[in-house]
C-alpha cells in the first residue's frame, strides 16, 4: 500500500464522527448547537430540531438525547470540565422539556 493511500485511510478513520453527524438519520441540527453557552439553549435547540426533522428514526426525545450523548462521548477527554457540566445540564434540561424527569 502506498503512503498516500495509507494516509488517506488513516485520515478517514480518524474523522468518522464528522461523517456520522453529517450523514446520520438521527436529525438535522442547528449549526454549532453544542457550542452554545447555556444548557437550556442547547436543550431547546435540540428539542426544536428533533421535532422538526424528517431525518429521525425514533421519537424526537430519543433522537435529541442520542445526538447529545454522541457529542459528549465523541468529545471524550478533550472536553473541558466546564463544557462537560454544561452538556450534562443540557441532558437534564432536555429530559425536563420532554416531560421525562
C-alpha positions in Angstrom: 0.0 0.0 0.0 1.4 3.4 -0.9 2.0 6.1 1.6 -0.8 8.4 0.2 -3.3 5.5 0.4 -2.3 4.8 4.0 -2.5 8.4 4.9 -6.0 8.8 3.3 -7.3 5.7 5.1 -6.0 6.9 8.5 -7.5 10.3 7.9 -10.9 8.8 7.0 -10.8 6.6 10.1 -9.8 9.5 12.3 -12.8 11.7 11.4 -15.5 9.1 11.2 -17.6 11.0 13.7 -17.9 14.0 11.4 -19.4 11.7 8.7 -21.8 10.3 11.3 -23.0 13.7 12.3 -23.4 14.8 8.6 -25.0 11.6 7.1 -26.8 10.1 10.1 -30.5 9.7 10.1 -30.6 10.9 13.7 -31.8 14.5 13.0 -30.9 17.9 11.4 -29.1 20.1 13.9 -28.8 23.9 14.2 -25.3 24.9 13.3 -22.9 25.0 16.3 -25.6 23.9 18.7 -23.2 22.3 21.0 -21.1 25.4 21.3 -23.9 27.4 22.9 -23.1 28.6 26.4 -26.4 27.8 28.0 -27.6 24.3 28.8 -31.2 25.5 28.3 -30.5 26.9 24.9 -28.8 23.7 23.8 -31.7 21.6 25.0 -34.3 23.9 23.4 -32.5 23.8 20.1 -32.2 20.0 20.2 -35.9 19.7 21.0 -36.8 22.0 18.2 -34.6 20.2 15.7 -35.8 16.8 16.8 -39.5 17.8 16.4 -39.0 19.4 13.0 -36.5 16.9 11.5 -37.6 14.4 8.9 -34.3 12.5 9.4 -35.1 10.7 12.6 -35.6 7.1 13.4 -37.1 7.1 16.9 -39.1 9.5 18.9 -38.0 13.2 19.0 -36.8 12.6 22.6 -34.7 9.6 21.6 -33.2 11.5 18.6 -32.3 14.6 20.6 -30.8 12.6 23.5 -28.9 10.4 21.1 -27.2 13.3 19.4 -26.3 14.9 22.7 -24.8 11.7 24.1 -23.0 11.2 20.8 -21.4 14.6 21.1 -20.4 14.1 24.7 -18.9 10.7 24.0 -17.2 11.9 20.9 -15.6 14.8 22.8 -14.3 12.5 25.5 -11.4 13.8 27.4 -11.0 16.7 25.0 -14.0 18.5 26.6 -13.2 20.8 29.4 -14.8 20.1 32.8 -16.9 23.3 32.4 -18.1 22.2 28.9 -19.0 18.7 30.3 -21.0 20.3 33.1 -23.0 22.4 30.6 -23.7 19.4 28.4 -24.7 17.2 31.3 -27.1 20.0 32.5 -28.4 20.1 28.9 -29.3 16.4 29.2 -31.3 17.2 32.4 -33.0 20.1 30.7 -33.8 18.0 27.7 -35.5 15.4 29.9 -37.5 18.2 31.6 -38.6 19.8 28.2 -39.9 16.4 27.1 -41.5 15.7 30.4 -39.2 12.7 31.2 -37.7 13.8 34.5 
